[in-house]
Amino acid sequence: MSLHSPFGLNALLRRLSLLIVIVALMAGCHPDAGAALPNQAAAGKDEVDPVDQAALAQALNALQPQRPGVTDLYVVGFAGDASDEVFRNETLYLRQLFEQRFDARGRVVTLVNNPDNLGEQPYAPLATYDNLYDTLAAIGKRMDRKEDALLLFVTTHGTEDHTLYVQVDQNEEDFISPQDLRQALDDAGIGNRIIVLSACYSGGFIPALRSPNTLILTAARADRPSFGCGNTSNATYFGQAWLIDAMNRSDDPLAAFDMARTAITAREQQEGELPSLPQQSLGRRIAPVLARWRAGLHAGPAVAYPYPPLETAPGAGQDLDPEADSETKSLDSPIKAKVPAAPASPRKPSPVPAPATP
């Protein structure tokens, strides 16, 4: 199990820090990003949600073992903030895309915070640090740690002090630091890592996460917000450009990143936004692993994104990074659960607003 608890001292301190950073977070997304969320029953300090634990056990038990001689890709999607539909949308689409196009069926786990996932029959485990920690641990036991690779895709709000915001409902929130994420990966014993962070200020995670066996792609530089969250969007700018568009055109995450960066830069210029400056860091030993995976892959056809733009929906109005260690080459760029339908219109604002940027 992980070291995080939604009811512990660390969580309380992190909760207080939200009050400090929330104003700064207003820069990146639209002001209607928050949404009303249902309250779950209050839990005791040591109480766990049996429904969520059952969902997690089912998801982890369904994981397929690695195939000897094959570079298998295990995929984890994490939709951190329940108040924005875009995070759920992208994470559930991640499953569709990698199962159908990239031969990862049986090796994908999605963790989702959204009001429609809080009932007695959830379609995915909740996106908490505990669940992420346990998911990575389970994958670490099933994969060949030298031959196989993990792709971790996190989409949520990010803070200026470089944490990822997690909100299950109005009563349960948390923040994941770069050190938290690194510890979960290290404890799981996962060697080959592709980490994709779609969040504001997510470039701030690179120093703690980089290694010779890691590729890191982030939606923004450490000091920049990214765009596209809020309930007037069906995908974030980065999710649209990298996951939905570019990964349907290429089977190479790096080539897809270059396509996405170009598209995001053009879109931000057109819309007058401060450039988010997506970043990448490429460890020297991860490139051959990606090459082996691609060599054994017979990529399927493009997979359509099931969430239409809300305005048309029914009822809707590479330089070297000098900070890399000597073994790591970093490129610091400037510039089968049924998928729920997208909501027809934004929900009412929450009386306890969530951060307004990804």
C-alpha positions as a Python dict, from the first residue, in 0.01 Angstrom:
ca = {
    (1, 'M'): (0, 0, 0),
    (2, 'S'): (106, 360, -44),
    (3, 'L'): (205, 619, 211),
    (4, 'H'): (-83, 853, 125),
    (5, 'S'): (-411, 875, 313),
    (6, 'P'): (-690, 1122, 234),
    (7, 'F'): (-744, 1167, 606),
    (8, 'G'): (-383, 1192, 730),
    (9, 'L'): (-172, 1491, 829),
    (10, 'N'): (-1, 1515, 491),
    (11, 'A'): (-334, 1529, 313),
    (12, 'L'): (-459, 1800, 550),
    (13, 'L'): (-149, 2010, 488),
    (14, 'R'): (-183, 1959, 114),
    (15, 'R'): (-548, 2057, 138),
    (16, 'L'): (-451, 2384, 305),
    (17, 'S'): (-197, 2448, 31),
    (18, 'L'): (-479, 2438, -222),
    (19, 'L'): (-611, 2763, -77),
    (20, 'I'): (-275, 2924, -146),
    (21, 'V'): (-229, 2806, -504),
    (22, 'I'): (-586, 2822, -634),
    (23, 'V'): (-565, 3188, -743),
    (24, 'A'): (-240, 3128, -930),
    (25, 'L'): (-399, 2834, -1109),
    (26, 'M'): (-663, 3057, -1268),
    (27, 'A'): (-426, 3141, -1555),
    (28, 'G'): (-452, 2825, -1759),
    (29, 'C'): (-816, 2720, -1794),
    (30, 'H'): (-1157, 2870, -1827),
    (31, 'P'): (-1325, 3002, -1509),
    (32, 'D'): (-1604, 2744, -1527),
    (33, 'A'): (-1366, 2451, -1488),
    (34, 'G'): (-1509, 2342, -1152),
    (35, 'A'): (-1828, 2143, -1119),
    (36, 'A'): (-2057, 2025, -845),
    (37, 'L'): (-1957, 1685, -712),
    (38, 'P'): (-2152, 1438, -499),
    (39, 'N'): (-2037, 1376, -146),
    (40, 'Q'): (-1935, 1026, -49),
    (41, 'A'): (-2008, 904, 301),
    (42, 'A'): (-1744, 1020, 546),
    (43, 'A'): (-1490, 749, 615),
    (44, 'G'): (-1285, 682, 922),
    (45, 'K'): (-911, 720, 917),
    (46, 'D'): (-847, 353, 851),
    (47, 'E'): (-1163, 280, 653),
    (48, 'V'): (-1138, 179, 289),
    (49, 'D'): (-1405, 185, 22),
    (50, 'P'): (-1498, -180, -42),
    (51, 'V'): (-1655, -98, -378),
    (52, 'D'): (-1338, 73, -498),
    (53, 'Q'): (-1117, -201, -358),
    (54, 'A'): (-1322, -461, -545),
    (55, 'A'): (-1294, -259, -866),
    (56, 'L'): (-918, -233, -823),
    (57, 'A'): (-881, -603, -750),
    (58, 'Q'): (-1084, -689, -1058),
    (59, 'A'): (-872, -461, -1277),
    (60, 'L'): (-542, -594, -1144),
    (61, 'N'): (-649, -959, -1159),
    (62, 'A'): (-734, -909, -1526),
    (63, 'L'): (-379, -801, -1611),
    (64, 'Q'): (-210, -1042, -1850),
    (65, 'P'): (146, -1162, -1785),
    (66, 'Q'): (432, -1065, -2011),
    (67, 'R'): (507, -1270, -2321),
    (68, 'P'): (865, -1401, -2336),
    (69, 'G'): (1051, -1263, -2635),
    (70, 'V'): (793, -988, -2690),
    (71, 'T'): (835, -628, -2575),
    (72, 'D'): (499, -578, -2408),
    (73, 'L'): (370, -231, -2326),
    (74, 'Y'): (170, -196, -2004),
    (75, 'V'): (-46, 117, -1987),
    (76, 'V'): (-187, 307, -1690),
    (77, 'G'): (-422, 604, -1727),
    (78, 'F'): (-492, 838, -1435),
    (79, 'A'): (-777, 1095, -1450),
    (80, 'G'): (-705, 1295, -1137),
    (81, 'D'): (-974, 1560, -1097),
    (82, 'A'): (-1339, 1457, -1086),
    (83, 'S'): (-1466, 1807, -1159),
    (84, 'D'): (-1355, 1815, -1525),
    (85, 'E'): (-1491, 1577, -1787),
    (86, 'V'): (-1184, 1614, -2009),
    (87, 'F'): (-966, 1410, -1775),
    (88, 'R'): (-1210, 1117, -1772),
    (89, 'N'): (-1260, 1147, -2148),
    (90, 'E'): (-891, 1125, -2227),
    (91, 'T'): (-820, 843, -1984),
    (92, 'L'): (-1100, 620, -2110),
    (93, 'Y'): (-997, 696, -2468),
    (94, 'L'): (-640, 599, -2377),
    (95, 'R'): (-769, 249, -2304),
    (96, 'Q'): (-955, 229, -2635),
    (97, 'L'): (-658, 354, -2834),
    (98, 'F'): (-393, 129, -2684),
    (99, 'E'): (-610, -181, -2675),
    (100, 'Q'): (-733, -144, -3033),
    (101, 'R'): (-439, 20, -3210),
    (102, 'F'): (-134, -76, -3004),
    (103, 'D'): (-195, -441, -2904),
    (104, 'A'): (-218, -369, -2530),
    (105, 'R'): (-544, -550, -2458),
    (106, 'G'): (-520, -710, -2116),
    (107, 'R'): (-238, -478, -2016),
    (108, 'V'): (-425, -149, -1961),
    (109, 'V'): (-553, -16, -1628),
    (110, 'T'): (-748, 309, -1603),
    (111, 'L'): (-800, 495, -1275),
    (112, 'V'): (-1078, 753, -1300),
    (113, 'N'): (-1222, 1024, -1078),
    (114, 'N'): (-1559, 1141, -1206),
    (115, 'P'): (-1909, 1168, -1055),
    (116, 'D'): (-2032, 894, -1289),
    (117, 'N'): (-1774, 655, -1139),
    (118, 'L'): (-1887, 688, -776),
    (119, 'G'): (-2180, 448, -779),
    (120, 'E'): (-2213, 89, -664),
    (121, 'Q'): (-2104, -39, -1007),
    (122, 'P'): (-1800, 170, -1107),
    (123, 'Y'): (-1646, 118, -1448),
    (124, 'A'): (-1291, 181, -1315),
    (125, 'P'): (-1103, 207, -987),
    (126, 'L'): (-1070, 558, -847),
    (127, 'A'): (-766, 770, -929),
    (128, 'T'): (-595, 790, -590),
    (129, 'Y'): (-229, 764, -504),
    (130, 'D'): (-295, 440, -316),
    (131, 'N'): (-457, 285, -623),
    (132, 'L'): (-182, 412, -850),
    (133, 'Y'): (84, 274, -617),
    (134, 'D'): (-83, -67, -603),
    (135, 'T'): (-142, -72, -979),
    (136, 'L'): (223, -3, -1054),
    (137, 'A'): (326, -268, -801),
    (138, 'A'): (103, -526, -970),
    (139, 'I'): (238, -440, -1314),
    (140, 'G'): (594, -459, -1184),
    (141, 'K'): (528, -820, -1080),
    (142, 'R'): (380, -922, -1416),
    (143, 'M'): (617, -756, -1660),
    (144, 'D'): (967, -853, -1764),
    (145, 'R'): (1141, -553, -1613),
    (146, 'K'): (1420, -552, -1871),
    (147, 'E'): (1221, -644, -2180),
    (148, 'D'): (886, -467, -2128),
    (149, 'A'): (786, -104, -2072),
    (150, 'L'): (526, 99, -1888),
    (151, 'L'): (336, 394, -2029),
    (152, 'L'): (187, 611, -1753),
    (153, 'F'): (-53, 882, -1873),
    (154, 'V'): (-168, 1133, -1610),
    (155, 'T'): (-421, 1402, -1696),
    (156, 'T'): (-531, 1647, -1427),
    (157, 'H'): (-467, 1993, -1287),
    (158, 'G'): (-112, 2090, -1192),
    (159, 'T'): (14, 2348, -945),
    (160, 'E'): (291, 2605, -972),
    (161, 'D'): (485, 2427, -698),
    (162, 'H'): (479, 2111, -911),
    (163, 'T'): (219, 1877, -772),
    (164, 'L'): (-64, 1693, -946),
    (165, 'Y'): (-410, 1764, -807),
    (166, 'V'): (-633, 1470, -714),
    (167, 'Q'): (-1002, 1511, -629),
    (168, 'V'): (-1234, 1216, -579),
    (169, 'D'): (-1520, 1431, -450),
    (170, 'Q'): (-1567, 1742, -237),
    (171, 'N'): (-1449, 1560, 74),
    (172, 'E'): (-1142, 1385, -63),
    (173, 'E'): (-853, 1553, -238),
    (174, 'D'): (-478, 1511, -245),
    (175, 'F'): (-163, 1628, -422),
    (176, 'I'): (99, 1401, -581),
    (177, 'S'): (455, 1533, -585),
    (178, 'P'): (734, 1435, -825),
    (179, 'Q'): (896, 1245, -539),
    (180, 'D'): (571, 1056, -471),
    (181, 'L'): (551, 947, -833),
    (182, 'R'): (917, 848, -846),
    (183, 'Q'): (883, 643, -528),
    (184, 'A'): (582, 451, -662),
    (185, 'L'): (769, 366, -982),
    (186, 'D'): (1090, 272, -802),
    (187, 'D'): (912, 61, -541),
    (188, 'A'): (734, -126, -821),
    (189, 'G'): (1069, -212, -976),
    (190, 'I'): (959, -87, -1318),
    (191, 'G'): (1266, -17, -1530),
    (192, 'N'): (1152, 108, -1870),
    (193, 'R'): (918, 404, -1833),
    (194, 'I'): (724, 633, -2064),
    (195, 'I'): (567, 904, -1849),
    (196, 'V'): (319, 1144, -2007),
    (197, 'L'): (192, 1428, -1788),
    (198, 'S'): (-90, 1642, -1922),
    (199, 'A'): (-105, 1915, -1657),
    (200, 'C'): (-4, 2274, -1599),
    (201, 'Y'): (357, 2324, -1488),
    (202, 'S'): (422, 1953, -1546),
    (203, 'G'): (774, 2018, -1674),
    (204, 'G'): (862, 2061, -1309),
    (205, 'F'): (838, 1682, -1272),
    (206, 'I'): (1125, 1613, -1511),
    (207, 'P'): (1422, 1656, -1271),
    (208, 'A'): (1282, 1402, -1021),
    (209, 'L'): (1162, 1150, -1281),
    (210, 'R'): (1441, 1146, -1537),
    (211, 'S'): (1663, 842, -1570),
    (212, 'P'): (1849, 663, -1850),
    (213, 'N'): (1549, 428, -1888),
    (214, 'T'): (1279, 695, -1893),
    (215, 'L'): (1103, 901, -2159),
    (216, 'I'): (910, 1195, -2013),
    (217, 'L'): (660, 1402, -2212),
    (218, 'T'): (489, 1699, -2045),
    (219, 'A'): (219, 1937, -2159),
    (220, 'A'): (398, 2245, -2028),
    (221, 'R'): (728, 2383, -1910),
    (222, 'A'): (787, 2401, -1535),
    (223, 'D'): (680, 2766, -1524),
    (224, 'R'): (391, 2757, -1772),
    (225, 'P'): (24, 2658, -1762),
    (226, 'S'): (-133, 2442, -2029),
    (227, 'F'): (-483, 2478, -2169),
    (228, 'G'): (-809, 2308, -2257),
    (229, 'C'): (-956, 2190, -1928),
    (230, 'G'): (-1298, 2299, -1811),
    (231, 'N'): (-1642, 2175, -1898),
    (232, 'T'): (-1658, 2369, -2222),
    (233, 'S'): (-1393, 2136, -2370),
    (234, 'N'): (-1395, 1772, -2472),
    (235, 'A'): (-1015, 1736, -2448),
    (236, 'T'): (-717, 1936, -2330),
    (237, 'Y'): (-491, 2097, -2588),
    (238, 'F'): (-219, 1841, -2516),
    (239, 'G'): (-456, 1547, -2500),
    (240, 'Q'): (-606, 1646, -2833),
    (241, 'A'): (-273, 1705, -3002),
    (242, 'W'): (-67, 1411, -2869),
    (243, 'L'): (-310, 1135, -2769),
    (244, 'I'): (-603, 1185, -3004),
    (245, 'D'): (-439, 1325, -3318),
    (246, 'A'): (-69, 1239, -3328),
    (247, 'M'): (-81, 887, -3177),
    (248, 'N'): (-336, 798, -3444),
    (249, 'R'): (-90, 910, -3710),
    (250, 'S'): (227, 759, -3563),
    (251, 'D'): (326, 462, -3350),
    (252, 'D'): (624, 658, -3213),
    (253, 'P'): (552, 859, -2894),
    (254, 'L'): (846, 1091, -2971),
    (255, 'A'): (739, 1163, -3327),
    (256, 'A'): (385, 1214, -3198),
    (257, 'F'): (519, 1462, -2943),
    (258, 'D'): (687, 1665, -3217),
    (259, 'M'): (359, 1674, -3411),
    (260, 'A'): (169, 1770, -3097),
    (261, 'R'): (410, 2046, -3002),
    (262, 'T'): (376, 2204, -3345),
    (263, 'A'): (-4, 2185, -3332),
    (264, 'I'): (-22, 2324, -2978),
    (265, 'T'): (210, 2613, -3062),
    (266, 'A'): (-3, 2708, -3362),
    (267, 'R'): (-325, 2683, -3162),
    (268, 'E'): (-194, 2892, -2875),
    (269, 'Q'): (-70, 3158, -3115),
    (270, 'Q'): (-405, 3166, -3292),
    (271, 'E'): (-595, 3197, -2965),
    (272, 'G'): (-356, 3445, -2805),
    (273, 'E'): (-254, 3219, -2516),
    (274, 'L'): (79, 3227, -2334),
    (275, 'P'): (287, 2946, -2489),
    (276, 'S'): (277, 2634, -2273),
    (277, 'L'): (610, 2510, -2412),
    (278, 'P'): (569, 2129, -2391),
    (279, 'Q'): (883, 1943, -2277),
    (280, 'Q'): (1046, 1608, -2333),
    (281, 'S'): (1333, 1422, -2167),
    (282, 'L'): (1475, 1113, -2336),
    (283, 'G'): (1696, 873, -2142),
    (284, 'R'): (1958, 704, -2357),
    (285, 'R'): (1852, 348, -2270),
    (286, 'I'): (1478, 385, -2332),
    (287, 'A'): (1514, 452, -2706),
    (288, 'P'): (1618, 91, -2793),
    (289, 'V'): (1326, -44, -2588),
    (290, 'L'): (1082, 173, -2782),
    (291, 'A'): (1244, 61, -3108),
    (292, 'R'): (1196, -307, -3014),
    (293, 'W'): (834, -245, -2918),
    (294, 'R'): (762, -71, -3247),
    (295, 'A'): (942, -342, -3446),
    (296, 'G'): (713, -610, -3304),
    (297, 'L'): (397, -402, -3334),
    (298, 'H'): (140, -425, -3611),
    (299, 'A'): (-45, -102, -3540),
    (300, 'G'): (-417, -109, -3602),
    (301, 'P'): (-622, 162, -3771),
    (302, 'A'): (-691, 499, -3616),
    (303, 'V'): (-945, 498, -3332),
    (304, 'A'): (-1213, 766, -3333),
    (305, 'Y'): (-1246, 987, -3026),
    (306, 'P'): (-1598, 923, -2889),
    (307, 'Y'): (-1652, 1263, -2725),
    (308, 'P'): (-1768, 1532, -2970),
    (309, 'P'): (-1685, 1900, -2919),
    (310, 'L'): (-1937, 2032, -2670),
    (311, 'E'): (-2048, 2317, -2893),
    (312, 'T'): (-2166, 2062, -3151),
    (313, 'A'): (-2289, 1795, -2911),
    (314, 'P'): (-2666, 1742, -2884),
    (315, 'G'): (-2814, 1990, -2641),
    (316, 'A'): (-2499, 2198, -2613),
    (317, 'G'): (-2502, 2569, -2671),
    (318, 'Q'): (1520, 1912, -2936),
    (319, 'D'): (1810, 2074, -2743),
    (320, 'L'): (2019, 1874, -2495),
    (321, 'D'): (1915, 1926, -2134),
    (322, 'P'): (2230, 2030, -1942),
    (323, 'E'): (2080, 1907, -1614),
    (324, 'A'): (2060, 1545, -1728),
    (325, 'D'): (2304, 1304, -1572),
    (326, 'S'): (2588, 1171, -1782),
    (327, 'E'): (2385, 865, -1880),
    (328, 'T'): (2072, 1055, -1982),
    (329, 'K'): (2013, 1260, -2295),
    (330, 'S'): (1727, 1506, -2239),
    (331, 'L'): (1557, 1713, -2504),
    (332, 'D'): (1427, 2038, -2361),
    (333, 'S'): (1185, 2175, -2620),
    (334, 'P'): (1087, 2542, -2618),
    (335, 'I'): (827, 2550, -2776),
    (336, 'K'): (-1380, -273, -2166),
    (337, 'A'): (-1576, -70, -1979),
    (338, 'K'): (-1830, 114, -2184),
    (339, 'V'): (-1717, 470, -2240),
    (340, 'P'): (-1968, 712, -2084),
    (341, 'A'): (-2116, 971, -2314),
    (342, 'A'): (-1991, 1328, -2281),
    (343, 'P'): (-2231, 1552, -2089),
    (344, 'A'): (-2461, 1765, -2301),
    (345, 'S'): (-2391, 2082, -2104),
    (346, 'P'): (-2165, 2202, -1822),
    (347, 'R'): (-2278, 2126, -1469),
    (348, 'K'): (-2348, 2397, -1214),
    (349, 'P'): (-2042, 2551, -1046),
    (350, 'S'): (-1923, 2384, -730),
    (351, 'P'): (-1960, 2570, -400),
    (352, 'V'): (-1606, 2448, -326),
    (353, 'P'): (-1422, 2531, -649),
    (354, 'A'): (-1150, 2308, -780),
    (355, 'P'): (-835, 2456, -931),
    (356, 'A'): (-913, 2624, -1261),
    (357, 'T'): (-617, 2498, -1463),
    (358, 'P'): (-475, 2164, -1562),
}
